[in-house]
Amino acid sequence: MSTLPPYATTGQKIWHYSFRVIVGLVLFFLIAPIVTIIPLSFNAENFFTFTPKMLALDPEGYSLKHYRDFFSNPEWTRPLKNSLIIAPFATIISVSLGTLAAIGLSQSHVPFRRAIMAIMISPMIVPLIISATGMFFFYSQMGLWMEEYLGMSRSVTGYVKVILAHAALGIPFVIITVTATLVGFDESLTRAAANMGATPTVTFFRVQMPLILPGVISGGLFAFITSFDEVVVVLFVGAAAQKTLPWQMFTGLREQISPTILAVATVLVCVSILLLATVEMLRRRSERLRGMSPG
């Protein structure tokens, strides 16, 4: 923790403590809505508000029944299964294509690489509703083609469409994280490997990949979170058979308000915290490998 030097002026001391107060207020503003739903998910009643027993910290006011409903009710387990199917496949595609794109765009001899980069990260910038509308028209035609010429069932094509749509949303995150990792990459290592007789494939997997792996994994985690939490695109591209967990939460808020949504939200918050903590550890490991921070 940083401390003020003994020669700090009065103005510097005021700004030092004021800055801490401002940071605390911003942090409270960001996490207060999230922190509120966590105790509500343990409500023993089917309410979205704190009951008198909960405010009095009475054990009878708390229950795990909403979590039991989440893990036992088919209305929630089926969407959870779909999310666990779609998100990993979308992540694999995002990581594969995004890593290759980032490595290619990091080469100085690639023409128009800034324009290409802007186009490839556009799904992060363009409003999601516009991307979802475009994906609807594109993937609907692709689904009809797969059903007619490849003989795929409508259920399979539905999963393929959602996976590809989510992969398109996750690729920009992989490109950005891997590109940031490649900034400190020493190209002389690949040239040295080539001089020793290593093929480009061997050089990539034995020299380049171990050094950029933290950035690749970080991008993959962001792509996974994006796919797992996404609801707008799946509403446009998917069907009822591909209903994901966020879709079920959205439907539940509109048609049947159930406190189970609070339990689901708490689980998702905990998963997101674990993934983001993993990303931070990988970032620090990447900096240590590149000599940007002390071990």
ABEGO torsion letter per residue (X at the ends): XBBBBAABBAAAAAAAAAAAAAAAAAAAAAAAAAAAAAAAAABABBBABBBAAAAAGBAAABBAAAAAAAAABAAAAAAAAAAAAAAAAAAAAAAAAAAAAAAAAABAABBGAAAAAAAAAAAAABBAAAAAAAAAAAAAAAAAAAAAAAGBBAAAAAAAAAAAAAAAAAAAAAAAAAAAAAAABBAAAAAAAAAAGBBAAAAAAAAAAAAAAAAAAAAAAAAAAAAAABAAAAAAABBAAABBAAAAAAAAAAABBBAAAAAAAAAAAAAAAAAAAAAAAAAAAAAAAAGABBX
